[in-house]
């Protein structure tokens, strides 16, 4: 019997700060991304999500709670420390988060410099007042200044002057030297080395790195690879499905952050494009996994723009009825997020929040799925539904739906 699991992640659409935020993210106490977007934009129209039962989780007076909601519902806690898209997505796909350390790049800069020089690269510190490395006068190795302190280092390049394969080799050399949770190799076309250097900034907390939006790397020919610490793709849902001979499609940011050899990869940031790709893949994937991420919600959170955030949620909502219409009785649709990014909390970083959980199958009654311990329950459920081996982490909620 052919079955499909369709996973749609609205990046950063959290539903309330976790109790342990006081230890990890005290600045996030009070965060509730979805609820506060509703406060800021009470005119939001999301009838499909309402019909699925989103307000059983959000509990906002501007939303309806229908008597005949379609989906089973609950919420998920983050097992990874902090609130990170890469770790969140890999947790969603079944990885158990590993213990990493937090350190600004300056703490590892000399060690990374020596390692790169040993590999034959020309490496210098061009500005004694700014802690970053310039490799072969083209590639900048520095802090990621768009996320939590000391979690991520970026390796940023102008791709008209150097191949992405070479950038990736530099990134892999950096990855071997450090135990922060992620090293990101990225670059774009139509970006000069001079403009890239002019985009280096010092954040208020002291981190130094490339302001990626200002650098224009996202605008043309953007390429990226996220190099995680202790991630084992072979025990994640996509790879388990692929090894079993099933189809796997990764759409939008999902294909940036999840590695699955042989999967169909469909990049895209634009929300409408991503939703159309999901619908198109439903015509091609007969048995397996379609997993997609809506990234523009997270970008709206970073911009502290609840109106833009609401607009992107509304756009997703407009496409959900078509997805539901195309579903067969053998399909399982799961909607969730990877953390929060409350645009009203007073800072522009991710917020440590629980995520909503909606799971829909045609002809199945709505059930309460409880408050789950980890985002990995999504992958564990998908693997159980498709009859695959267990994921590294997570507990299936399939018995509750049945």
VOGU-3710 file (C-alpha; in Angstrom, 3 decimals, decimal comma):
1> xxxxxxxxxx> 0,000/0,000/0,000  1,456/3,332/-1,079  1,680/5,932/1,674  3,040/9,449/1,890  4,139/11,603/4,803  3,953/15,338/4,033  5,754/17,570/6,543  5,420/21,363/6,374  7,494/23,447/8,780  6,644/27,127/9,216
11> xxxxxxxxxx> 10,057/28,237/10,354  10,000/29,901/13,807  6,222/29,883/14,396  6,422/29,114/18,132  3,470/28,854/20,520  4,886/29,887/23,891  8,206/30,035/25,703  9,559/26,869/27,316  9,953/26,715/31,077  13,715/26,286/30,762
21> xxxxxxxxxx> 14,043/29,566/28,839  14,969/31,185/32,160  18,203/29,140/32,029  18,956/29,166/28,293  17,270/32,333/27,025  16,045/34,562/29,868  15,363/37,283/27,293  12,677/34,984/25,823  10,477/34,798/28,920  7,036/35,872/27,757
31> xxxxxxxxxx> 7,616/35,002/24,091  4,674/33,520/22,192  5,209/34,074/18,476  1,859/32,929/17,058  -0,230/34,547/19,804  1,593/37,869/19,624  1,292/37,977/15,825  -2,453/37,578/16,361  -2,365/40,439/18,889  -0,521/42,671/16,419
41> xxxxxxxxxx> -2,572/41,678/13,353  -6,039/40,613/14,607  -7,424/40,889/11,052  -5,377/37,854/9,936  -7,405/35,374/7,875  -6,347/31,723/8,261  -9,524/29,651/7,736  -7,708/26,456/6,709  -5,555/26,427/9,842  -8,639/27,208/11,925
51> xxxxxxxxxx> -10,450/24,270/10,356  -7,482/22,011/11,090  -7,683/23,115/14,725  -4,801/25,539/15,266  -6,678/27,446/17,967  -6,832/24,353/20,148  -3,114/25,126/20,566  -2,837/28,922/20,195  -5,988/29,770/22,200  -6,374/33,291/20,827
61> xxxxxxxxxx> -9,744/35,106/21,010  -9,400/36,312/17,406  -9,430/32,719/16,131  -12,250/30,210/15,982  -12,325/26,791/17,591  -14,507/24,710/15,328  -16,616/21,829/16,587  -15,459/19,581/13,776  -11,757/20,335/13,548  -9,885/18,077/11,168
71> xxxxxxxxxx> -6,465/17,447/12,682  -5,066/15,860/15,794  -3,200/18,455/17,819  -0,636/19,073/20,534  2,705/20,786/20,998  6,389/19,866/20,926  9,280/20,882/23,175  12,782/21,533/21,872  15,380/19,013/22,994  18,295/21,009/21,552
81> xxxxxxxxxx> 19,716/23,872/23,583  18,792/27,415/22,618  16,621/27,901/19,534  18,314/27,035/16,269  16,919/26,303/12,800  19,609/23,795/11,824  19,486/21,867/15,080  15,708/22,199/15,125  15,298/20,745/11,638  17,705/17,899/12,321
91> xxxxxxxxxx> 15,833/17,178/15,557  12,575/17,212/13,566  14,050/14,618/11,209  14,990/12,299/14,059  18,462/13,239/15,322  19,192/13,392/19,021  20,872/16,750/19,747  24,508/16,438/20,810  26,244/18,586/23,399  28,153/21,408/21,749
101> xxxxxxxxxx> 29,874/24,428/23,241  29,294/28,130/22,829  32,287/30,237/21,852  32,731/33,416/19,833  34,932/32,942/16,783  37,732/34,962/18,349  38,250/32,104/20,846  39,074/29,708/17,980  40,433/32,105/15,383  44,134/31,338/15,752
111> xxxxxxxxxx> 43,572/27,575/15,750  41,396/27,815/12,629  43,977/30,082/10,964  46,754/27,542/11,553  44,617/24,675/10,241  43,738/26,552/7,041  47,389/27,553/6,491  48,390/23,908/6,912  45,986/23,102/4,066  47,818/25,604/1,867
121> xxxxxxxxxx> 45,523/28,616/2,090  46,713/32,190/2,450  45,049/33,406/5,650  45,261/36,793/7,307  43,509/38,959/9,886  42,941/42,135/7,842  41,724/44,323/10,698  43,212/44,009/14,182  40,020/45,506/15,619  37,673/42,972/13,992
131> xxxxxxxxxx> 37,935/39,246/14,730  37,609/37,609/11,324  39,812/35,728/8,876  40,258/36,491/5,185  41,164/33,393/3,168  42,927/33,849/-0,198  41,712/37,472/-0,110  38,200/36,222/-0,949  36,519/34,158/1,757  35,549/35,511/5,176
141> xxxxxxxxxx> 35,474/33,197/8,204  33,718/34,785/11,176  30,827/34,625/13,602  27,269/34,247/12,366  25,728/37,510/13,610  22,144/36,493/12,844  21,752/33,851/15,559  22,565/33,078/19,194  25,928/34,038/20,676  28,740/31,605/19,909
151> xxxxxxxxxx> 26,661/28,910/18,192  27,570/29,261/14,517  30,504/30,315/12,347  30,007/31,430/8,745  32,332/30,870/5,790  31,139/33,484/3,273  32,320/33,838/-0,317  31,841/35,790/-3,575  31,061/32,950/-5,988  32,095/34,818/-9,138
161> xxxxxxxxxx> 35,668/34,555/-7,850  35,773/31,094/-6,250  33,844/27,846/-6,721  31,387/26,739/-4,072  33,217/23,395/-3,924  36,330/25,235/-2,755  34,291/27,250/-0,241  32,907/23,967/1,081  36,442/22,578/1,491  37,349/25,634/3,557
171> xxxxxxxxxx> 34,170/25,149/5,611  34,976/21,499/6,236  38,461/22,445/7,458  36,897/24,916/9,908  34,342/22,297/10,972  37,096/19,875/11,994  38,634/22,436/14,366  35,580/23,547/16,351  32,733/22,094/18,402  30,131/24,821/17,960
181> xxxxxxxxxx> 26,890/23,371/16,674  27,235/24,601/13,092  29,582/25,906/10,441  27,805/27,366/7,409  29,543/27,543/4,027  27,677/30,044/1,847  28,068/32,432/-1,017  26,415/34,308/-3,833  27,116/35,690/-7,278  27,386/39,343/-8,296
191> xxxxxxxxxx> 29,127/40,084/-4,983  32,604/41,612/-4,990  35,252/40,728/-2,400  35,423/44,417/-1,494  31,673/44,657/-0,830  31,818/41,462/1,206  34,488/42,954/3,464  32,513/46,183/3,823  29,591/44,053/5,093  31,518/42,876/8,172
201> xxxxxxxxxx> 29,969/44,274/11,356  30,387/44,053/15,110  27,196/43,171/16,977  26,302/44,782/20,319  27,380/41,639/22,185  30,799/41,686/20,491  30,299/39,071/17,755  31,923/39,987/14,442  30,705/38,711/11,094  29,254/39,387/7,673
211> xxxxxxxxxx> 25,815/40,989/7,632  24,478/38,463/5,125  21,450/40,425/3,837  23,581/43,559/3,415  26,294/41,572/1,622  23,803/40,572/-1,143  24,846/36,898/-1,068  21,172/35,857/-1,039  20,217/37,791/-4,176  21,789/35,819/-7,030
221> xxxxxxxxxx> 23,284/32,348/-7,360  23,039/31,672/-3,622  24,523/28,371/-2,458  24,793/27,040/1,076  25,771/23,925/3,039  25,216/23,600/6,780  27,874/21,508/8,510  26,509/20,261/11,808  28,209/18,724/14,821  27,416/15,090/15,530
231> xxxxxxxxxx> 24,580/14,779/12,982  23,957/11,252/11,590  21,702/11,488/8,508  21,485/7,692/8,194  19,153/7,607/11,223  16,916/10,415/9,992  13,527/9,950/8,327  14,568/11,048/4,786  17,583/8,708/4,610  15,668/5,814/6,164
241> xxxxxxxxxx> 12,961/6,298/3,533  15,480/6,555/0,682  17,313/3,412/1,803  13,964/1,587/1,793  13,479/2,545/-1,850  10,920/5,272/-1,239  10,733/8,704/-2,849  12,037/11,699/-0,873  11,585/15,367/-1,810  13,094/18,174/0,263
251> xxxxxxxxxx> 11,670/21,609/-0,508  12,794/25,132/0,396  15,108/25,613/3,358  14,590/21,935/4,237  17,008/20,941/1,459  19,566/23,440/2,823  19,701/21,971/6,311  18,860/18,267/5,863  21,278/15,970/4,044  19,807/12,991/2,201
261> xxxxxxxxxx> 21,741/11,383/-0,617  19,540/10,791/-3,655  16,665/12,987/-2,514  14,983/15,411/-4,893  16,092/18,877/-3,737  14,002/21,917/-4,595  15,531/25,133/-3,210  13,458/28,233/-2,657  12,852/31,055/-0,197  9,686/32,549/-1,697
271> xxxxxxxxxx> 6,686/31,186/0,210  4,397/30,885/-2,808  7,063/29,014/-4,744  7,583/26,565/-1,874  3,850/25,881/-1,530  3,517/25,312/-5,286  6,497/22,940/-5,194  4,815/20,888/-2,453  1,664/20,576/-4,558  3,700/19,701/-7,648
281> xxxxxxxxxx> 5,663/17,038/-5,770  2,395/15,401/-4,738  2,025/14,511/-8,440  5,476/12,880/-8,485  6,014/11,293/-5,064  3,790/8,227/-4,963  5,235/6,532/-1,881  7,561/8,289/0,554  8,289/11,677/2,113  7,723/15,283/1,067
291> xxxxxxxxxx> 9,276/17,673/3,587  9,268/21,447/3,172  10,153/24,564/5,126  8,596/28,006/4,828  11,547/30,318/5,531  9,996/33,756/5,052  8,176/33,508/8,382  11,540/33,358/10,135  12,870/36,261/8,075  9,847/38,331/9,167
301> xxxxxxxxxx> 10,614/37,446/12,780  14,220/38,611/12,435  12,912/41,832/10,900  10,553/42,233/13,904  7,713/42,660/11,427  4,470/40,999/12,620  2,509/42,306/9,608  4,866/40,587/7,171  4,811/37,475/9,360  0,996/37,395/9,289
311> xxxxxxxxxx> 1,001/37,881/5,519  3,244/34,836/5,027  1,046/32,682/7,297  -2,013/33,785/5,309  -0,283/32,796/2,071  0,476/29,320/3,408  -3,132/29,043/4,554  -4,438/29,835/1,056  -2,581/26,826/-0,373  -3,465/24,329/2,369
321> xxxxxxxxxx> -6,935/23,468/0,958  -5,358/22,399/-2,350  -2,868/20,180/-0,501  -5,657/18,634/1,566  -7,776/18,112/-1,565  -4,908/16,250/-3,283  -4,272/14,015/-0,278  -5,401/10,400/-0,408  -6,668/8,436/2,583  -3,172/6,936/2,805
331> xxxxxxxxxx> -1,444/10,297/3,330  -0,352/11,809/6,634  0,089/15,604/6,802  2,108/17,072/9,685  2,409/20,813/10,316  4,801/22,296/12,866  7,746/24,666/13,468  11,339/24,440/14,674  11,422/27,126/17,448  10,060/30,646/17,902
341> xxxxxxxxxx> 10,996/34,106/16,647  8,598/36,469/18,404  8,668/39,769/16,477  7,291/41,639/19,485  9,604/40,403/22,249  12,160/43,221/21,923  15,072/41,476/20,193  15,482/40,060/16,690  16,833/36,600/17,513  15,134/33,204/17,722
351> xxxxxxxxxx> 13,065/32,573/20,838  13,069/29,324/22,803  9,454/28,257/22,359  7,361/25,140/22,062  6,015/24,468/18,587  2,489/23,602/17,514  1,686/20,131/16,190  -1,110/19,375/13,727  -1,409/15,891/12,213  -4,114/15,232/9,639
361> xxxxxxxxxx> -5,365/12,111/7,891  -8,575/11,881/5,952  -11,298/9,869/7,684  -9,510/10,067/11,059  -10,942/11,803/14,115  -9,130/14,640/15,842  -7,202/13,477/18,918  -5,173/15,309/21,548  -1,499/14,381/21,097  -0,294/15,989/24,315
371> xxxxxxxxxx> 2,825/18,001/25,026  5,663/16,038/23,460  9,268/15,925/24,722  11,039/16,458/21,409  10,573/17,676/17,854  11,855/14,235/16,797  8,406/12,781/17,443  7,520/14,073/13,964  10,109/11,850/12,260  9,468/8,935/14,603
381> xxxxxxxxxx> 5,791/9,070/13,618  6,611/9,350/9,912  8,959/6,374/10,091  6,364/4,261/11,932  3,671/5,241/9,429  5,843/4,194/6,473  7,012/0,991/8,173  10,660/2,076/8,348  13,385/1,479/10,934  13,276/3,688/14,009
391> xxxxxxxxxx> 14,827/7,122/13,929  17,674/7,883/16,333  15,370/9,958/18,530  11,685/10,462/19,173  8,491/8,573/20,020  5,724/7,995/17,512  2,318/9,513/18,269  0,713/7,235/15,679  -0,978/5,039/18,325  -2,866/8,100/19,601
401> xx> -4,174/8,887/16,121  -5,237/5,298/15,466
//
